[in-house]
Amino acid sequence: MSADDGAAKSAAARGAAMAREKLAQAKADAARRGQLPRREPRKRASGPRRENGDPQLFGRAISELLAARGWERSAAVGGVFGRWPDIVGPDLAAHTKPESFEDGEVLIAADSTAWATQVRLLARTLVRRLNEELGEGTVTKVKVRGPQNAPRPSGGLRVTGSKGPRDTYG
């Protein structure tokens, strides 16, 4: 053992002895004042207590903010829209997109009339599945919007008199 190691250990021992001495002195002072240390452990209040400046878990902070502002349902709907492929499956999600949620009605845009028809046939199943995610009775109706009028393609290969992409049902 080197001289430096011995000096460090003796300094630590002196520090520990001084701490024990100060603790004994504080206990003696408390006993003179009639404030004896507790023998039984302190009982904690049930539930978490925190002061406004104390840190807290991020998820809990966000939940409290959403509840305080009344944004819980909007956040849940946004979460469902963000997880659309997980909820409806990759095939349907590749051709559809939820656009809005208002008064229990979800508006879904489809990229073709065939997929719009498919979504209309699956409307009851979609309402049930969305209510599983959002809570019973949140979604009451699924409204489907087919493809919108696209710009007409340019070029010489066109059939005279046709309406192009607007020539389909939807």
C-alpha positions, 0 to 999 in steps of 0.5 A: 500500500502506498503512502497516498492510499494510507493517507486517503483511507485515514482521511475517510476514517476521520470523516466517517468518525466526524459524521458519527459524532455530529449525528450523535450530537444532533440526536442529543440536541433533539432529545433535549428539545423533546423532539426524539427521533421516530422509532417507527417508519413514517407513513406515506400518503397514498397516491403520488404527491408532487409539487408543480416544479417536480419532474414527472414521467413524460407519459403522465404529463402528456395525459394530464395535459390532454385531460386538462385541455379536453383533447383526449378524443382528438388525440385518440382519433389522431392516433388511430389515423396514424396507425391506420395500416395496423388497424385496417391491414396493409392492403386496405391502407395502401388504397385508403386514407382516413381524412376526418372525424366529426360527430361520430362520422369518419370520412375515408378517401379511396384511390379508386372506385373499386376500393371505395366500393370495397370500403363501403362493403366493409363499413360495419366491420370498420365501425366495430374495429374503430370503436375497439380502438377509440371506445364504444359508440365513438364512431357511428358511421363510415363515409367513403369518398372515391377518387376526385377528378384528376387532370386529363392526360395529355397526348395523342392517344385518346378516344374522342368523346371519352371523359377520361378518369371521370368515365368511371362510377364513383 
